[in-house]
Amino acid sequence: MSITQEYANQCFDYDPDTGILKWKHRPIEHFKSKRGYSVWNARYSMISCGHLSSNGYLIVSVNKSFYAVHRIIWLIVYGYFPIEIDHINHNRTDNRIDNLRCVNRRDNCRNQSIRKLNNSGVTGISFDRKNKKWRVVIGSRKTFKHIGRFSIFNDAVVAAKAAHEEKGFHPNHGKTL
């Protein structure tokens, strides 16, 4: 069962300046017993909620279902759960509303941090050992566009940046935290 904006507002207090989500003192209707109500509110009321998941996002359990904290925040602020939310600055725990944007999958992929296995330090650039040149390729899983090979690394960087800009990649694409 998905929660509603009204229910989320009964459960959570959100500070848009800090991005912190706290549990509110929840009403007795949210519990099966008066004891459950008393114990839960004594323990969790006005405490920051969420714990770090294995993929680096803060998650929270509501009525035995897990939700990403940034999705709860989006629900509180805008009234719906979007398909995807992008953390603009790549920090998965920075849930300030100014750092979140509703995007489709393609646009979310166009604002990724640089991959850990990247050796060149720039997204889309790799060294072609056979030709002894820097190769620039941009794209996604299904469509890659070969931009060219360059003898000088800085020329490859300029070409990659221009191609990313032309294809509508976010300015933060390929940057680290």
JOWO-V469999 format. One record per pair of residues at least 12 apart in sequence whose C-alpha atoms are under 10 Angstrom apart, sorted by the first residue. I is the first residue (numbers start at 1). J is the second residue. Records with the same first field share a line. If there is no record, write none. Layout:
I=J  J
This chain:
1=63  64  65
2=62  63  65  67  81
3=62  63  65  67  72  75  80  81
4=72  75  76  79  80  81
5=72  73  74  75  76  77  78  79  80  81
6=75  76  79
7=26  30  76
8=23  24  62  72  73  75  76  79
9=23  24  26  72  73  75  76  77
10=23  24  25  26  27  30
11=23  24  25  26  27  30  45  62
12=24  25  26  45  46  47  48  49  72  73  76
13=25  46  47  48  49  73  76
14=48  72  73  76  77  95  96  97
15=73  95  96  97
16=73  77  95  96  97  98  99
17=95  96  97  98
18=94  95  96  97
19=69  70  73  93  94  95  96  97  98  99  100
20=47  48  49  50  69  70  73  93  94  95  96
21=46  47  48  49  50  60  69  70  72  73  95  96
22=44  45  46  47  48  49  50
23=41  44  45  46  47  48  49  50
24=41  44  45  46  47  48  49
25=37  38  40  41  42  43  44  45  46  47
26=38  40  41  44  45
27=41
28=41
30=63
31=63
49=61  69
50=66  67  68  69  93
51=68  69  93
52=68  69  92  93
53=68
55=92
56=91  92  93
57=69  70  91  92  93  94  95
58=70  71  92  93  94  95
59=71  72  93
60=72
69=93  95
70=85  86  87  92  93  94  95  96  97  100
71=83  84  85  95  100
73=95  96  97  100
74=95  97  100  101  102
77=97
81=102
82=101  102  103  104
83=102  103  104  105
84=101  102  103  104  105  107  108
85=99  100  101  102  103  104  105  107  108
86=99  100  101  102  103  104  105  107  108  109  110  111  112
87=99  100  101  102  108  111  112
88=100  101  108  111  112  170  171  172  173
89=111  112  113  172  173  175  176  177
90=111  112  113  114  172  173  174  175  176  177
91=113  176  177
92=177
106=140  169
107=168  169  170
108=169  170  173
109=139  140  169  170  173
110=139  140  164  167  168  169  170  171  172  173  174
111=168  169  170  171  172  173  174  175
112=169  170  172  173  174  175  176
113=172  173  174  175  176  177
114=172  173  174  175  176  177
115=174  175  176
120=134  153  157
121=157  174  175
122=136  156  157  160  161  173  174  175
123=136  137  138  157  160  161  164  173  174  175
124=136  137  138  139  146  147  156  157  159  160  161  163  164  174
125=137  138  147  148  149  153  156  157  159  160
126=149  153  156
127=149  150  151  153
128=149  150
131=149  150  151
132=149  150  151
133=148  149  150  151  152  153  156
134=148  149  150  151  152  153  154  155  156  157
135=147  148  149  150  151  153  156  157  160
136=148  149  150  155  156  157  159  160  161  163
137=149  156  159  160  163  164
138=160  161  163  164  167
139=163  164  167  169
145=163
147=159  160  163
148=160
161=173  174
